[in-house]
Amino acid sequence: MRDRLQHAEGELGDVLDALRRYRQIHSEVETLRMELRACIRHKDDIALSVFSRRDDGQPRGQGGHSDPTMRAAEVIMEQCAGRERYILDAIRALMEERNAVDELLERLDSTERKITRMRWIQMKNWVSIAFAAELSDRQCQRIHRKALQKMAQWHASMADEREKGKTEKEAEMSLHVG
């Protein structure tokens, strides 16, 4: 019983952390998108300035790879491509995190969802939430607490399903290897 209670408290903490991060994720994704655009522009600038100017009269090495300028440009292009992959992976991870919260919110009934969104995403105080929901602030707080508990239970079951899926996949992999 005690383990289950600690597990539930842990899941509630995870849900609260995810709700706190929800608003941050948008700005982090936008920052990463700007960085991605800058990286792409940098690659394009290099491609235009180095790879398109082969007949500028400057001395060149024997094959394209021995030319120091070309090699440096290729290294920079490879670094940019690696950075692009890193940024895209980071954006994908952030969007998955945000989508997981959206999925939990969508499972709530409309009043619970409205109150939870106002509290965590719109950052409204209880008086504003109560006014918008046409309920007392105490009622809103009770509905909110129950919504968080539901989300924590769903989060726990989703985590258990993911863990079960990993275990089954590992078992399946070991059968194919052996």
N, CA and C atoms as a LAMMPS dump frame, in Angstrom:
ITEM: TIMESTEP
0
ITEM: NUMBER OF ATOMS
534
ITEM: BOX BOUNDS ff ff ff
-5.0000000000000000e+02 5.0000000000000000e+02
-5.0000000000000000e+02 5.0000000000000000e+02
-5.0000000000000000e+02 5.0000000000000000e+02
ITEM: ATOMS id mol type element x y z
1 1 1 N 0.829 -1.193 0
2 1 2 C 0 0 0
3 1 3 C 0.871 1.254 0
4 2 1 N 1.897 1.23 0.851
5 2 2 C 2.783 2.38 0.966
6 2 3 C 3.526 2.634 -0.36
7 3 1 N 3.974 1.556 -1.011
8 3 2 C 4.666 1.694 -2.288
9 3 3 C 3.749 2.312 -3.342
10 4 1 N 2.496 1.874 -3.358
11 4 2 C 1.545 2.399 -4.328
12 4 3 C 1.289 3.891 -4.082
13 5 1 N 1.211 4.297 -2.81
14 5 2 C 1.009 5.698 -2.458
15 5 3 C 2.213 6.538 -2.893
16 6 1 N 3.423 6.036 -2.634
17 6 2 C 4.627 6.756 -3.064
18 6 3 C 4.696 6.837 -4.581
19 7 1 N 4.3 5.756 -5.262
20 7 2 C 4.289 5.745 -6.725
21 7 3 C 3.303 6.8 -7.243
22 8 1 N 2.114 6.871 -6.627
23 8 2 C 1.107 7.847 -7.046
24 8 3 C 1.61 9.27 -6.802
25 9 1 N 2.271 9.51 -5.659
26 9 2 C 2.82 10.832 -5.383
27 9 3 C 3.902 11.187 -6.403
28 10 1 N 4.692 10.2 -6.769
29 10 2 C 5.73 10.425 -7.78
30 10 3 C 5.126 10.771 -9.123
31 11 1 N 4.06 10.072 -9.499
32 11 2 C 3.393 10.356 -10.77
33 11 3 C 2.754 11.741 -10.753
34 12 1 N 2.177 12.134 -9.624
35 12 2 C 1.597 13.468 -9.517
36 12 3 C 2.696 14.515 -9.692
37 13 1 N 3.84 14.271 -9.077
38 13 2 C 4.976 15.185 -9.239
39 13 3 C 5.416 15.281 -10.683
40 14 1 N 5.421 14.144 -11.376
41 14 2 C 5.791 14.141 -12.799
42 14 3 C 4.805 14.953 -13.629
43 15 1 N 3.524 14.811 -13.333
44 15 2 C 2.495 15.559 -14.06
45 15 3 C 2.637 17.053 -13.779
46 16 1 N 2.871 17.412 -12.517
47 16 2 C 3.052 18.825 -12.176
48 16 3 C 4.283 19.404 -12.875
49 17 1 N 5.359 18.639 -12.914
50 17 2 C 6.566 19.09 -13.62
51 17 3 C 6.277 19.295 -15.107
52 18 1 N 5.545 18.359 -15.702
53 18 2 C 5.216 18.459 -17.122
54 18 3 C 4.336 19.683 -17.388
55 19 1 N 3.382 19.953 -16.503
56 19 2 C 2.527 21.13 -16.664
57 19 3 C 3.339 22.417 -16.514
58 20 1 N 4.289 22.43 -15.581
59 20 2 C 5.142 23.61 -15.398
60 20 3 C 5.987 23.867 -16.647
61 21 1 N 6.453 22.803 -17.271
62 21 2 C 7.31 22.934 -18.451
63 21 3 C 6.544 23.259 -19.729
64 22 1 N 5.245 23.019 -19.728
65 22 2 C 4.429 23.167 -20.934
66 22 3 C 4.649 24.531 -21.592
67 23 1 N 4.566 25.594 -20.81
68 23 2 C 4.725 26.943 -21.364
69 23 3 C 6.155 27.183 -21.83
70 24 1 N 7.128 26.638 -21.135
71 24 2 C 8.535 26.819 -21.507
72 24 3 C 8.851 26.144 -22.837
73 25 1 N 8.212 25.032 -23.075
74 25 2 C 8.514 24.246 -24.266
75 25 3 C 8.309 25.075 -25.527
76 26 1 N 7.246 25.853 -25.566
77 26 2 C 6.973 26.665 -26.757
78 26 3 C 8.148 27.598 -27.05
79 27 1 N 8.631 28.308 -26.035
80 27 2 C 9.739 29.247 -26.279
81 27 3 C 11.026 28.498 -26.61
82 28 1 N 11.247 27.326 -26.001
83 28 2 C 12.44 26.539 -26.321
84 28 3 C 12.406 26.063 -27.77
85 29 1 N 11.239 25.63 -28.215
86 29 2 C 11.104 25.172 -29.608
87 29 3 C 11.336 26.339 -30.559
88 30 1 N 10.79 27.5 -30.251
89 30 2 C 10.994 28.671 -31.115
90 30 3 C 12.472 29.06 -31.176
91 31 1 N 13.162 28.995 -30.055
92 31 2 C 14.599 29.295 -30.032
93 31 3 C 15.363 28.29 -30.891
94 32 1 N 15.017 27.019 -30.762
95 32 2 C 15.676 25.998 -31.567
96 32 3 C 15.38 26.173 -33.052
97 33 1 N 14.159 26.556 -33.383
98 33 2 C 13.815 26.788 -34.788
99 33 3 C 14.612 27.946 -35.376
100 34 1 N 14.801 29.002 -34.578
101 34 2 C 15.623 30.122 -35.049
102 34 3 C 17.065 29.674 -35.254
103 35 1 N 17.564 28.862 -34.338
104 35 2 C 18.927 28.343 -34.468
105 35 3 C 19.053 27.442 -35.694
106 36 1 N 18.025 26.647 -35.95
107 36 2 C 18.023 25.784 -37.129
108 36 3 C 18.046 26.619 -38.41
109 37 1 N 17.21 27.657 -38.459
110 37 2 C 17.204 28.531 -39.638
111 37 3 C 18.565 29.192 -39.844
112 38 1 N 19.199 29.616 -38.756
113 38 2 C 20.525 30.235 -38.857
114 38 3 C 21.548 29.231 -39.374
115 39 1 N 21.463 28.009 -38.914
116 39 2 C 22.378 26.954 -39.362
117 39 3 C 22.184 26.674 -40.855
118 40 1 N 20.955 26.616 -41.279
119 40 2 C 20.658 26.368 -42.698
120 40 3 C 21.162 27.531 -43.548
121 41 1 N 20.938 28.762 -43.07
122 41 2 C 21.448 29.932 -43.813
123 41 3 C 22.971 29.888 -43.904
124 42 1 N 23.618 29.501 -42.816
125 42 2 C 25.079 29.407 -42.8
126 42 3 C 25.56 28.387 -43.832
127 43 1 N 24.912 27.239 -43.873
128 43 2 C 25.254 26.218 -44.869
129 43 3 C 25.043 26.736 -46.289
130 44 1 N 23.938 27.414 -46.496
131 44 2 C 23.652 27.964 -47.822
132 44 3 C 24.694 28.999 -48.227
133 45 1 N 25.087 29.85 -47.272
134 45 2 C 26.11 30.863 -47.565
135 45 3 C 27.426 30.208 -47.954
136 46 1 N 27.802 29.166 -47.234
137 46 2 C 29.048 28.459 -47.548
138 46 3 C 28.947 27.824 -48.93
139 47 1 N 27.829 27.181 -49.184
140 47 2 C 27.645 26.523 -50.484
141 47 3 C 27.74 27.542 -51.622
142 48 1 N 27.118 28.689 -51.432
143 48 2 C 27.156 29.713 -52.48
144 48 3 C 28.549 30.308 -52.653
145 49 1 N 29.229 30.556 -51.548
146 49 2 C 30.516 31.253 -51.659
147 49 3 C 31.667 30.334 -52.04
148 50 1 N 31.633 29.091 -51.645
149 50 2 C 32.772 28.206 -51.904
150 50 3 C 32.517 27.275 -53.072
151 51 1 N 31.418 26.561 -53.034
152 51 2 C 31.196 25.52 -54.031
153 51 3 C 30.785 26.065 -55.395
154 52 1 N 30.241 27.262 -55.447
155 52 2 C 29.806 27.779 -56.738
156 52 3 C 30.894 28.595 -57.438
157 53 1 N 32.007 28.862 -56.772
158 53 2 C 33.064 29.688 -57.367
159 53 3 C 34.296 28.852 -57.69
160 54 1 N 34.175 28.023 -58.647
161 54 2 C 35.292 27.157 -59.035
162 54 3 C 36.184 27.818 -60.081
163 55 1 N 35.715 28.824 -60.795
164 55 2 C 36.501 29.42 -61.871
165 55 3 C 36.89 30.864 -61.553
166 56 1 N 37.274 31.138 -60.293
167 56 2 C 37.608 32.502 -59.925
168 56 3 C 39.082 32.849 -60.156
169 57 1 N 39.851 31.937 -60.743
170 57 2 C 41.234 32.207 -61.064
171 57 3 C 42.201 31.959 -59.924
172 58 1 N 41.7 31.548 -58.764
173 58 2 C 42.563 31.277 -57.615
174 58 3 C 43.223 29.914 -57.771
175 59 1 N 44.473 29.789 -57.279
176 59 2 C 45.14 28.486 -57.371
177 59 3 C 44.407 27.44 -56.54
178 60 1 N 44.353 26.227 -57.03
179 60 2 C 43.659 25.137 -56.35
180 60 3 C 44.598 23.941 -56.258
181 61 1 N 44.29 23.078 -55.316
182 61 2 C 45.073 21.855 -55.15
183 61 3 C 44.731 20.851 -56.232
184 62 1 N 45.328 19.666 -56.14
185 62 2 C 45.148 18.642 -57.169
186 62 3 C 43.71 18.137 -57.21
187 63 1 N 43.123 17.525 -56.434
188 63 2 C 41.707 17.131 -56.489
189 63 3 C 40.96 18.047 -55.57
190 64 1 N 39.673 18.057 -55.607
191 64 2 C 38.885 18.948 -54.774
192 64 3 C 39.178 18.806 -53.292
193 65 1 N 39.517 17.583 -52.819
194 65 2 C 39.715 17.373 -51.389
195 65 3 C 41.031 17.919 -50.869
196 66 1 N 42.035 18.082 -51.705
197 66 2 C 43.302 18.592 -51.211
198 66 3 C 43.29 20.108 -51.11
199 67 1 N 42.334 20.745 -51.707
200 67 2 C 42.208 22.194 -51.622
201 67 3 C 41.795 22.551 -50.193
202 68 1 N 42.61 23.291 -49.432
203 68 2 C 42.295 23.597 -48.031
204 68 3 C 40.972 24.33 -47.855
205 69 1 N 40.645 25.226 -48.744
206 69 2 C 39.386 25.959 -48.625
207 69 3 C 38.199 25.024 -48.795
208 70 1 N 38.29 24.162 -49.794
209 70 2 C 37.195 23.213 -50.027
210 70 3 C 37.047 22.264 -48.845
211 71 1 N 38.174 21.76 -48.345
212 71 2 C 38.123 20.822 -47.216
213 71 3 C 37.535 21.501 -45.984
214 72 1 N 37.953 22.733 -45.721
215 72 2 C 37.404 23.473 -44.576
216 72 3 C 35.896 23.671 -44.74
217 73 1 N 35.478 24.008 -45.961
218 73 2 C 34.05 24.195 -46.228
219 73 3 C 33.283 22.893 -46.008
220 74 1 N 33.853 21.774 -46.452
221 74 2 C 33.202 20.472 -46.263
222 74 3 C 33.077 20.135 -44.777
223 75 1 N 34.115 20.44 -44.004
224 75 2 C 34.081 20.167 -42.56
225 75 3 C 32.986 21.011 -41.907
226 76 1 N 32.935 22.283 -42.274
227 76 2 C 31.906 23.163 -41.709
228 76 3 C 30.515 22.681 -42.099
229 77 1 N 30.356 22.251 -43.336
230 77 2 C 29.059 21.731 -43.802
231 77 3 C 28.667 20.483 -43.009
232 78 1 N 29.625 19.601 -42.757
233 78 2 C 29.351 18.396 -41.959
234 78 3 C 28.959 18.77 -40.538
235 79 1 N 29.65 19.743 -39.961
236 79 2 C 29.316 20.19 -38.61
237 79 3 C 27.912 20.785 -38.569
238 80 1 N 27.588 21.575 -39.579
239 80 2 C 26.245 22.164 -39.653
240 80 3 C 25.18 21.073 -39.778
241 81 1 N 25.453 20.07 -40.591
242 81 2 C 24.492 18.975 -40.753
243 81 3 C 24.298 18.239 -39.431
244 82 1 N 25.379 18.025 -38.699
245 82 2 C 25.276 17.385 -37.385
246 82 3 C 24.484 18.239 -36.414
247 83 1 N 24.72 19.533 -36.437
248 83 2 C 23.985 20.457 -35.577
249 83 3 C 22.502 20.455 -35.942
250 84 1 N 22.199 20.418 -37.232
251 84 2 C 20.802 20.36 -37.674
252 84 3 C 20.115 19.115 -37.122
253 85 1 N 20.796 17.968 -37.21
254 85 2 C 20.211 16.726 -36.682
255 85 3 C 19.967 16.836 -35.184
256 86 1 N 20.926 17.415 -34.464
257 86 2 C 20.786 17.594 -33.019
258 86 3 C 19.58 18.483 -32.697
259 87 1 N 19.467 19.6 -33.41
260 87 2 C 18.361 20.533 -33.178
261 87 3 C 17.024 19.869 -33.491
262 88 1 N 16.953 19.156 -34.601
263 88 2 C 15.695 18.477 -34.964
264 88 3 C 15.314 17.429 -33.931
265 89 1 N 16.293 16.691 -33.412
266 89 2 C 16.017 15.708 -32.362
267 89 3 C 15.517 16.397 -31.093
268 90 1 N 16.125 17.541 -30.749
269 90 2 C 15.697 18.283 -29.563
270 90 3 C 14.273 18.802 -29.731
271 91 1 N 13.963 19.332 -30.913
272 91 2 C 12.6 19.809 -31.178
273 91 3 C 11.608 18.654 -31.084
274 92 1 N 11.971 17.521 -31.663
275 92 2 C 11.097 16.343 -31.634
276 92 3 C 10.827 15.906 -30.183
277 93 1 N 11.867 15.882 -29.351
278 93 2 C 11.707 15.474 -27.953
279 93 3 C 10.813 16.458 -27.191
280 94 1 N 11.01 17.745 -27.422
281 94 2 C 10.175 18.745 -26.758
282 94 3 C 8.72 18.636 -27.192
283 95 1 N 8.497 18.411 -28.475
284 95 2 C 7.122 18.288 -28.966
285 95 3 C 6.454 17.023 -28.424
286 96 1 N 7.212 15.952 -28.276
287 96 2 C 6.657 14.738 -27.68
288 96 3 C 6.253 14.996 -26.238
289 97 1 N 7.081 15.75 -25.522
290 97 2 C 6.767 16.091 -24.13
291 97 3 C 5.484 16.925 -24.061
292 98 1 N 5.383 17.902 -24.94
293 98 2 C 4.193 18.75 -24.961
294 98 3 C 2.959 17.954 -25.394
295 99 1 N 3.109 17.082 -26.384
296 99 2 C 1.986 16.266 -26.841
297 99 3 C 1.496 15.316 -25.762
298 100 1 N 2.415 14.831 -24.927
299 100 2 C 2.005 13.949 -23.821
300 100 3 C 1.094 14.706 -22.854
301 101 1 N 1.417 15.961 -22.573
302 101 2 C 0.558 16.77 -21.699
303 101 3 C -0.776 17.027 -22.393
304 102 1 N -0.733 17.371 -23.684
305 102 2 C -1.981 17.595 -24.43
306 102 3 C -2.874 16.354 -24.393
307 103 1 N -2.251 15.187 -24.529
308 103 2 C -3.011 13.936 -24.501
309 103 3 C -3.69 13.737 -23.149
310 104 1 N -2.974 14.033 -22.069
311 104 2 C -3.572 13.918 -20.738
312 104 3 C -4.701 14.925 -20.556
313 105 1 N -4.488 16.138 -21.019
314 105 2 C -5.522 17.164 -20.898
315 105 3 C -6.778 16.798 -21.684
316 106 1 N -6.601 16.213 -22.854
317 106 2 C -7.746 15.852 -23.693
318 106 3 C -8.607 14.761 -23.057
319 107 1 N -8.016 13.981 -22.18
320 107 2 C -8.771 12.905 -21.537
321 107 3 C -9.678 13.429 -20.422
322 108 1 N -9.426 14.65 -19.952
323 108 2 C -10.254 15.245 -18.896
324 108 3 C -11.592 15.695 -19.476
325 109 1 N -12.603 15.81 -18.608
326 109 2 C -13.86 16.372 -19.104
327 109 3 C -13.656 17.872 -19.331
328 110 1 N -14.601 18.5 -19.992
329 110 2 C -14.399 19.88 -20.458
330 110 3 C -14.138 20.865 -19.313
331 111 1 N -14.848 20.725 -18.197
332 111 2 C -14.647 21.645 -17.069
333 111 3 C -13.268 21.443 -16.452
334 112 1 N -12.875 20.185 -16.244
335 112 2 C -11.552 19.903 -15.685
336 112 3 C -10.459 20.434 -16.615
337 113 1 N -10.642 20.202 -17.901
338 113 2 C -9.646 20.648 -18.886
339 113 3 C -9.545 22.176 -18.888
340 114 1 N -10.696 22.835 -18.878
341 114 2 C -10.728 24.301 -18.899
342 114 3 C -10.02 24.873 -17.669
343 115 1 N -10.331 24.337 -16.507
344 115 2 C -9.725 24.83 -15.266
345 115 3 C -8.225 24.552 -15.25
346 116 1 N -7.836 23.363 -15.652
347 116 2 C -6.412 23 -15.648
348 116 3 C -5.636 23.845 -16.648
349 117 1 N -6.189 24.059 -17.822
350 117 2 C -5.515 24.911 -18.822
351 117 3 C -5.378 26.354 -18.318
352 118 1 N -6.448 26.872 -17.733
353 118 2 C -6.375 28.244 -17.221
354 118 3 C -5.32 28.359 -16.125
355 119 1 N -5.247 27.356 -15.261
356 119 2 C -4.312 27.416 -14.138
357 119 3 C -2.858 27.257 -14.589
358 120 1 N -2.599 26.287 -15.453
359 120 2 C -1.215 25.951 -15.78
360 120 3 C -0.699 26.564 -17.073
361 121 1 N -1.546 26.72 -18.057
362 121 2 C -1.077 27.203 -19.348
363 121 3 C -1.29 28.714 -19.465
364 122 1 N -2.441 29.179 -19.018
365 122 2 C -2.718 30.61 -19.072
366 122 3 C -2.257 31.334 -17.805
367 123 1 N -1.859 30.565 -16.785
368 123 2 C -1.319 31.093 -15.529
369 123 3 C -2.282 32.049 -14.808
370 124 1 N -3.556 31.705 -14.804
371 124 2 C -4.558 32.546 -14.147
372 124 3 C -4.64 32.201 -12.66
373 125 1 N -5.07 33.179 -11.873
374 125 2 C -5.269 32.924 -10.444
375 125 3 C -6.657 32.324 -10.221
376 126 1 N -6.9 31.848 -9.01
377 126 2 C -8.144 31.126 -8.732
378 126 3 C -9.38 32.005 -8.894
379 127 1 N -9.273 33.276 -8.56
380 127 2 C -10.424 34.183 -8.698
381 127 3 C -10.807 34.316 -10.172
382 128 1 N -9.813 34.492 -11.044
383 128 2 C -10.082 34.609 -12.482
384 128 3 C -10.659 33.32 -13.048
385 129 1 N -10.12 32.205 -12.589
386 129 2 C -10.608 30.903 -13.057
387 129 3 C -12.053 30.703 -12.628
388 130 1 N -12.345 31.013 -11.356
389 130 2 C -13.705 30.847 -10.836
390 130 3 C -14.693 31.725 -11.606
391 131 1 N -14.284 32.95 -11.896
392 131 2 C -15.158 33.848 -12.653
393 131 3 C -15.446 33.28 -14.043
394 132 1 N -14.395 32.816 -14.731
395 132 2 C -14.561 32.285 -16.088
396 132 3 C -15.368 30.989 -16.096
397 133 1 N -15.186 30.155 -15.072
398 133 2 C -15.884 28.874 -15.006
399 133 3 C -17.271 28.995 -14.378
400 134 1 N -17.577 30.181 -13.85
401 134 2 C -18.849 30.437 -13.171
402 134 3 C -19.057 29.468 -12.005
403 135 1 N -17.973 29.285 -11.237
404 135 2 C -17.98 28.441 -10.039
405 135 3 C -17.266 29.198 -8.934
406 136 1 N -17.356 28.679 -7.714
407 136 2 C -16.58 29.297 -6.637
408 136 3 C -15.125 28.882 -6.78
409 137 1 N -14.246 29.671 -6.177
410 137 2 C -12.831 29.318 -6.279
411 137 3 C -12.538 27.998 -5.571
412 138 1 N -13.251 27.691 -4.501
413 138 2 C -13.075 26.406 -3.8
414 138 3 C -13.503 25.235 -4.694
415 139 1 N -14.613 25.407 -5.407
416 139 2 C -15.057 24.353 -6.328
417 139 3 C -14.008 24.133 -7.423
418 140 1 N -13.483 25.233 -7.938
419 140 2 C -12.453 25.128 -8.98
420 140 3 C -11.223 24.402 -8.457
421 141 1 N -10.838 24.689 -7.235
422 141 2 C -9.674 24.031 -6.654
423 141 3 C -9.913 22.538 -6.467
424 142 1 N -11.124 22.178 -6.042
425 142 2 C -11.447 20.744 -5.9
426 142 3 C -11.427 20.036 -7.253
427 143 1 N -12.043 20.658 -8.246
428 143 2 C -12.062 20.08 -9.594
429 143 3 C -10.634 19.948 -10.116
430 144 1 N -9.838 20.965 -9.872
431 144 2 C -8.436 20.963 -10.309
432 144 3 C -7.659 19.823 -9.647
433 145 1 N -7.831 19.673 -8.341
434 145 2 C -7.128 18.606 -7.605
435 145 3 C -7.512 17.223 -8.144
436 146 1 N -8.805 17.018 -8.389
437 146 2 C -9.259 15.738 -8.943
438 146 3 C -8.716 15.521 -10.351
439 147 1 N -8.664 16.582 -11.142
440 147 2 C -8.124 16.48 -12.502
441 147 3 C -6.654 16.084 -12.46
442 148 1 N -5.902 16.68 -11.549
443 148 2 C -4.481 16.332 -11.417
444 148 3 C -4.313 14.87 -11.001
445 149 1 N -5.167 14.409 -10.098
446 149 2 C -5.097 13.009 -9.674
447 149 3 C -5.394 12.072 -10.834
448 150 1 N -6.4 12.419 -11.634
449 150 2 C -6.716 11.602 -12.819
450 150 3 C -5.523 11.581 -13.775
451 151 1 N -4.958 12.757 -14.023
452 151 2 C -3.824 12.844 -14.94
453 151 3 C -2.651 12.008 -14.422
454 152 1 N -2.433 12.03 -13.119
455 152 2 C -1.342 11.243 -12.532
456 152 3 C -1.596 9.752 -12.728
457 153 1 N -2.826 9.315 -12.545
458 153 2 C -3.163 7.895 -12.757
459 153 3 C -2.962 7.507 -14.213
460 154 1 N -3.428 8.353 -15.12
461 154 2 C -3.257 8.062 -16.547
462 154 3 C -1.79 8.053 -16.925
463 155 1 N -1.047 9.004 -16.36
464 155 2 C 0.391 9.073 -16.637
465 155 3 C 1.073 7.793 -16.166
466 156 1 N 0.682 7.31 -14.987
467 156 2 C 1.262 6.068 -14.453
468 156 3 C 0.933 4.891 -15.357
469 157 1 N -0.303 4.812 -15.804
470 157 2 C -0.682 3.69 -16.661
471 157 3 C 0.018 3.777 -18.012
472 158 1 N 0.195 4.995 -18.53
473 158 2 C 0.913 5.161 -19.799
474 158 3 C 2.38 4.757 -19.626
475 159 1 N 2.974 5.125 -18.484
476 159 2 C 4.366 4.76 -18.224
477 159 3 C 4.499 3.248 -18.091
478 160 1 N 3.533 2.626 -17.426
479 160 2 C 3.553 1.162 -17.286
480 160 3 C 3.437 0.49 -18.654
481 161 1 N 2.566 1.018 -19.516
482 161 2 C 2.417 0.457 -20.865
483 161 3 C 3.693 0.602 -21.683
484 162 1 N 4.345 1.776 -21.56
485 162 2 C 5.61 1.98 -22.276
486 162 3 C 6.678 1.017 -21.771
487 163 1 N 6.73 0.839 -20.466
488 163 2 C 7.722 -0.078 -19.877
489 163 3 C 7.435 -1.511 -20.303
490 164 1 N 6.157 -1.886 -20.314
491 164 2 C 5.783 -3.228 -20.742
492 164 3 C 6.167 -3.44 -22.203
493 165 1 N 5.927 -2.407 -23.031
494 165 2 C 6.282 -2.481 -24.44
495 165 3 C 7.78 -2.629 -24.633
496 166 1 N 8.578 -1.914 -23.825
497 166 2 C 10.038 -2.027 -23.899
498 166 3 C 10.477 -3.43 -23.533
499 167 1 N 9.903 -3.962 -22.457
500 167 2 C 10.275 -5.294 -21.993
501 167 3 C 9.936 -6.338 -23.044
502 168 1 N 8.762 -6.232 -23.652
503 168 2 C 8.363 -7.178 -24.7
504 168 3 C 9.281 -7.057 -25.909
505 169 1 N 9.645 -5.832 -26.252
506 169 2 C 10.525 -5.625 -27.401
507 169 3 C 11.915 -6.197 -27.116
508 170 1 N 12.421 -6.001 -25.893
509 170 2 C 13.727 -6.556 -25.513
510 170 3 C 13.699 -8.085 -25.564
511 171 1 N 12.596 -8.685 -25.084
512 171 2 C 12.459 -10.13 -25.103
513 171 3 C 12.422 -10.646 -26.541
514 172 1 N 11.713 -9.923 -27.379
515 172 2 C 11.617 -10.296 -28.792
516 172 3 C 12.99 -10.179 -29.467
517 173 1 N 13.72 -9.152 -29.133
518 173 2 C 15.063 -8.96 -29.705
519 173 3 C 15.989 -10.082 -29.271
520 174 1 N 15.885 -10.496 -28.01
521 174 2 C 16.777 -11.546 -27.526
522 174 3 C 16.464 -12.888 -28.203
523 175 1 N 15.202 -13.108 -28.585
524 175 2 C 14.848 -14.316 -29.303
525 175 3 C 15.466 -14.327 -30.708
526 176 1 N 15.475 -13.161 -31.337
527 176 2 C 16.042 -13.062 -32.682
528 176 3 C 17.567 -13.178 -32.671
529 177 1 N 18.186 -12.681 -31.607
530 177 2 C 19.64 -12.731 -31.501
531 177 3 C 20.114 -14.159 -31.211
532 178 1 N 19.399 -14.832 -30.306
533 178 2 C 19.785 -16.166 -29.85
534 178 3 C 19.438 -17.201 -30.801
